[in-house]
Amino acid sequence: MSKTFIARFSAPGDGQLPAQRVDAKQPTPAVPKPSLLRETLEKNHTNSMSSSTNLPGPPTDTATHLSGSTSVRPASPALSRPSSHQFSSQETEHTFVDVNIIREAVAAELSGSWIIEDNLPKGEKPLHERLAAQFDATYPDVDVQAWLSECPDYDKKKGWLKVDRDAKLEAALYEPIRGIFQHVLDRMPKPSVDSKQERQVRIVADDKVLHEPAADAPEGAPQLKSSPDLMVVGSGPCCSQSRFGPIPDKCHYSNGLTPVEIKLKALWNDRIKQQVSVYAREIFVQQPNRSFVRVPLMNPHSMRLVHFDRTGAHVSPEFDYHSEAGAIILVKLIWLLASYDESEVGYDASIYWKRMSDNTYRRVIKVTPECVWVEDDTSGSWVDNTKEFEYEIVGARYEKRPDSIFRRRSIRSRGTTCWLVRRLGDVGGEIWFVKDYWMAVSPGRMPESTFLRELKGIPGVAQVLMWQDNLASTSTFRGLLPTDKLVPHQAKNKENVVPLLGRSLMRIVSEKYGDTLEKAETALELLEAAQSIVSGLRQAFREKRVLHCDISFHNLLLSKRADGPAGVVIDYDMAMLCSEENAPADARTGTRAFQSIKLLLQNKYLGAHDTLDDLEAVFYVLCYVCYGFDKSGELISPAPPPIKSWIDTNLDVDQLGEYKQKCMSDILTNKSNYTLRRYPNPQRKDPSRLLHTDGPAILSPRLTAISRIIGELRMAREDAADDSDMEADLEPEDMDADEQDANRPQLQYSSSQAEADFEKFLAVINASIAQLKALPVPAPPSAPSTSTHTTPTKRKPQDPPNESPNTKRQRRLKNRRLPPGAYSNVSAPESAESSSDESSVSAPVASASTSAPTSAPARNMRPRKSAPKGHI
């Protein structure tokens, strides 16, 4: 194949969770409501935890992936933000240069998630009949049969009169089918005049509807287009995106309700599957408040309906839309596909345009939280709530366009979408952060809100203000019950197959934080942020027994508050509870570039996720920042080592785990030549020391234990093969034979070990911070003896005339009250730099084993003036 995917950036921890094998008689559990963490543990985790005296113990079962592997491989990557395990059509993982490549990417993303109802068991209703039943329940007074008897274009015996069943050209079907849609639209009851809602159905086969480029698309990237045959377009409180007004003359995916694909003959093959998937994906991309997309597939005789949501795709069987029963269903489907009740079309009705008293419109998110945080004189508490809260969407960087600041540009995923908001009517009020995501419903899985509620008040952890769980369900969209199993089409044995996971929409409202860590202007600022983050992780584990389990570049942020921690960890939607007796047994996915070596090797005898895995991930994020960005904070391309291999999606997880083992071994044996790029000044040797010596030394015992256990397992398998005169298969996933053997080596890790490792990690960071603060201020460079300008340039009042750029930067950093020696990219005179470098070498430094204060140091800098990007 000549076309390739070029690996680039991924969104925060958006990997597809592995589905778990379930008993055919066991119903899928509902998502638990928010409750106290320990209470939820007792209710939901008892059956999914293994028993162990160590933290954590080995899992009792292994999760099974439905899909995620694909034969479509990306090319060798440039430097990029890493992707999660599941293949995704997110552009930040690939550069799309034409629509055919998008088709291949979406096909890979949806692989294993298609439910095609071609051979339903007797008595089961297909998708189109279930949706027709929903119509009947919602509109009991609408008599479609009576309307059909009056329709001049329909005859009970001949079917739809204007549809030529012997058509030779696809284009000959466009207007007749458009006419059927228009007939239904004309009969639908119109909303009030003030609502400004419109519906139209247009022929767009030759119009080439534009795709929206990714925000970080390279300059000169081609403008992609695709062309459904017909498109139902509209305007309204939910479906209007950038502004609230009439439907534009030109068709856009941003106001497309339903694309319609028309064929002469076949209604299903791989090409058609990819074609309609591209339409659905682009609607999700351009409509961040979209929950599902439906695409009718029609030929002169019959039709299918394809439904897309965050779980995957669901396809109805073909049915004859000319028969009376089929025509009735078609009319009901068209009504739902173009409904003035925008939730029936697939919109999240809690995000809408609201008319204000001054006749202007504001885009609003409505939240009805179960609890709200109420501050009192001393602290605060959660209070039960039934009140609705409306927040105005303010857009990224406070732009006038009220759009999301981040959206997941794919179909099958958590569909994470983030917004900046403030209280409606509170002009100039505090900006908050709203995160919507679709949580996979699986045994023992808890919403992010459950964790954040319990972690409220812990410095270094994102602070939630309110939440709303279970706003919508993908099972309901498909006309199913939560207990109905979603069995993929490819499965041969329907009884024992692992079903797809349904998803529920969750909403979190929290404080707004700053940029990702590469935006730290100084090594000191980076280290203080890391100190706050590690302290937060330790306190969350110590007090609440919570593991984050998805540490990645995007989930560690700088704080914008001068009176709070320097950094925070966000996104607890993949977090776990653990205890001495009940260790988490279910495997989780995350952003694999930052996953620990232990997790990448995927061996049950190495144990479940533990605190050292989170600390190792923090270490890799710091490496990524310091090696992968230049001194101005810009991404380096091509990727330098060791980052290049971490983001290479050609490597499977075993290969990546082995490569990371080699990288760490090279560091520990002084064989690596990795260059510190972000803070290269010789005064900043402490980040280098953290990454090259002290940090790896903390991880070294774990790496040694992993090597020992893997080696013993291989020897045991070889011995067993020799004894039975059989060839040993040494693949890691096959090493769990004879799992009842009590002599199998297992990785042990206790709470006391976790505490000790946190203490060591913080001691290293604190020692580095102390040494940076002790460095002398570099001498300013000499001013030029003569002016280079005949006429003085105009300067701001606070800038002294003829001030050199270096001097000005030093003065501004000093005004921010940064401690001596913390200047980021300021060049000192050679003599001053040499003397300060000598000081840094001779200064005493506490080792990792030396006890050091682990409380968060006081912030010594003012909040950054630039508007933060939010939790992207």
DAFEN-V474611 format. One record per backbone hydrogen bond with DSSP energy under -0.5 kcal/mol. CO is the residue of the C=O (numbers start at 1). NH is the residue of the N-H. Records with the same first field share a line. If there is no record, write none. Layout:
CO=NH  NH
This chain:
5=7  75
7=78
11=14
19=64
23=26
25=27
36=40
37=41
38=42
39=43
40=44
41=45
45=48  49
46=49
48=585
50=583
54=56
57=608
68=87
69=68
71=73
73=5
75=7
83=592  593
90=93  94
91=94
94=96
95=97
98=101  102
99=103
100=104
101=105
102=106
103=107
104=108
105=109
106=110
107=111
108=111
110=113
113=313
114=116  489
115=117  315
116=118
121=124
126=130
127=131
128=132
129=133
130=134
131=135
132=136
133=137
134=138
135=139
139=142
141=143
142=144
143=147
144=148
145=149
146=150
147=150  151
148=151
151=154
153=161
155=159
159=155  161
160=163
162=164
163=165
164=167
169=172
170=173
171=174  175
173=177
174=178
175=179
176=180
177=181
178=182
179=183
180=184
181=185
182=186
183=187
184=187  188
192=195
193=196
198=235
200=233
202=204  231
204=207  208
209=226
210=253
211=213
214=217
218=221
222=224
224=211
226=209
229=204  205
230=260
231=202  233
232=257  258
233=200
235=198
236=240
237=353
243=245
252=255
253=256
255=234  257
258=232
259=296
260=229  230
261=298
269=273
270=274
271=275
272=276
273=277
274=278
275=279
276=280
277=281
278=282
279=283
280=284
281=285
282=286
283=287
287=290
289=348
293=308
295=306
296=261  298
297=304
298=263
301=321  322
302=299
303=319
304=297
305=307  316
306=295
307=314
308=293
309=312
310=413
312=309
313=115
314=307
315=117
319=303  321
323=327
324=328
325=329
326=330
327=331
328=332
329=333
330=334
331=335
332=336
333=337
334=338
335=338
336=339
340=342
341=344  345
342=346  347
346=291  292
347=349
348=351
350=366
352=364
354=362
356=359
360=356
362=354
363=393
364=352
365=391
367=389
370=385
371=467
372=374  383
373=375
374=381
379=376
381=374
383=372
389=367
390=424
391=365
392=422
395=398
396=399
400=402
401=403
406=418
407=409
408=410
411=413
414=438
416=408
417=436
418=405  406
419=434
420=394  395
421=432
422=392
423=426
425=427
426=429
431=512
432=421
433=510
434=419
435=508
436=417
437=439  506
439=504
440=442
442=445
445=32
447=450  451
448=452
449=453
450=454
451=455
453=456
455=458
457=459
458=461
460=569
462=464
463=511
465=373
466=509
467=370
468=507
472=505
473=477
474=478
475=480
476=479
481=484
485=487
486=488  500
488=491
492=494
493=497
497=499
500=486  502
502=441
503=474
504=439
505=471
506=437
507=468
508=435
509=465  466
510=433
515=558
516=519
517=520
522=526
523=527
524=528
525=529
526=530
527=531
528=532
529=533
530=534
531=535
532=536
533=537
534=538
535=539
536=540
537=541
538=542
539=543
540=544  546
541=545
545=578
547=576
552=555
553=556
555=557  570
556=517
557=568
558=514
560=562
561=564
566=559
568=557
569=462
572=575
576=547
581=52  583
582=579
583=50
590=85  592
591=594
592=595
596=600
597=601
598=602  603
599=602
603=606
604=607
605=747
610=613  614
611=615
612=616
613=617
614=618
615=619
616=620
617=621
618=622
619=623
620=624
621=625
622=626
623=627  628
624=628
625=629
626=677  678
628=636
630=633
634=630
640=643  644
642=645  646
643=647
645=648
647=649
648=651
652=656
653=657
654=658
655=659
656=660
657=661
658=662
659=663
660=664
661=665
662=666
663=667
664=668
665=669
666=671  672
667=670
675=677
677=680
681=684
683=685
684=688
685=689
686=690
687=691
688=692
689=693  694  695
690=695
693=697
694=698
695=698  699
696=700
697=701
699=703
700=704
701=705
702=706
703=707
704=708
705=709
706=710
707=711
708=712
709=713
710=714
711=715
712=716
713=717
714=718
715=719
716=720
717=721
718=722
719=723
720=724
721=726
722=725
728=730
731=734
732=735
734=737
736=739
738=741
740=742
741=744
749=55
750=754
751=755
752=756
753=757
754=758
755=759
756=760
757=761
758=762
759=763
760=764
761=765
762=766
763=767
764=768
765=769
766=770
767=771
768=772
769=773
770=774
771=775
772=775
779=829
796=799
798=800
800=803
804=808
805=809
806=810
807=811
808=812
809=813
810=814
811=815
812=816
813=818
814=817
816=862
819=822
825=827
826=828
829=833
830=834
831=835
832=836
833=837
834=838
835=839
836=840
837=841
838=842
839=843
847=850
870=872
872=12
